[in-house]
Amino acid sequence: MQDPYRSPSARLDPLDERSPRSSIVAILLGGLLVDFFGTIVVSVILAVALGTVLAARGYAEPDVVRWLDSDAYLYVTSAFGLLMTIAGGYVAGRWARVREVWHGALAGALSLVLGIPFLLLPEGLDPLWLNLLLRTIQIPAAMFGGRQAQRRAERSMPEPMA
């Protein structure tokens, strides 16, 4: 008979917080919401902020439009778009809880496919070298985000019970 004042001898394993979730939801959440729409929202916010600052400084509308059509603005929005791709891969990996890098890659691929219609817009490929560079590194960038999610999950995993 077991002593009633002693804890039971059966070990209780902690709940597995890394049980997988839906891969489709993870890819859509990371690829579509964070990367694709995040890039659009950040680009709009940057355009509004830049337009507001320039208008407050007395620039006329043609000058504001020239700034928004400049290469510098294009490079800044492209950099933020790349950060959103990394964030999308991270969110996809964190949501999936398994094969984080793979889910990040699929989120990046989904975002890449959804971005193709934007290339068909007038001046959608200008400059060509930048578009080729961004399309080439989009999936690896999302995989990097997935890898960061994997590293975070590995750090937060409880130690196995002996």
C-alpha positions, 0 to 999 in steps of 0.5 A, a space after each residue: 500500500 502506498 503512503 497517502 502522504 507521499 506523492 504518487 509514483 507515476 510520472 506525469 509528462 507535461 502537455 506537449 506544447 509542440 503538437 502540430 497544427 494545421 499546415 494549411 492554416 500555418 502557410 496561409 497565416 504566414 504566407 498570405 496574412 503576414 508576408 503578402 498583406 504585411 508588405 502591402 500595408 507597410 508600403 501604403 503606410 510608408 507612402 502616406 508618411 512620406 507624402 505627409 512629411 513632404 507636403 508639410 515641408 511645402 513640396 508640391 504634388 508633382 514633387 511628392 509623386 517624384 519622390 514616390 517614384 524614386 529608386 530610393 523609395 523602391 529600395 526601402 519598400 523592397 527591404 521592408 517587403 523582404 522583412 515581411 517575407 522573413 516574418 511570414 516564414 517565422 509565423 508559418 513555422 511558429 504556427 505549424 510547430 513542426 517542420 518550421 523551415 518547410 512551412 516557412 518555405 511553403 509560405 514564401 512560395 505561396 507569397 511568390 505565386 500571389 505576387 506574380 500578378 503584380 509583375 504584370 502591372 505597368 512598370 511591374 518589372 522595373 528595374 528588372 534586376 531588383 525583381 529578379 533578385 527579390 524573386 530569387 531570395 524570397 523562398 530562402 528568406 521565408 525559410 530563414 524565418 522558419 529557421 528562426 521559429 525552429 530555433 526559438 521552439 528548440 530553446 523553449 522546449 522543456 528538458 526531458 524527464 529522467 
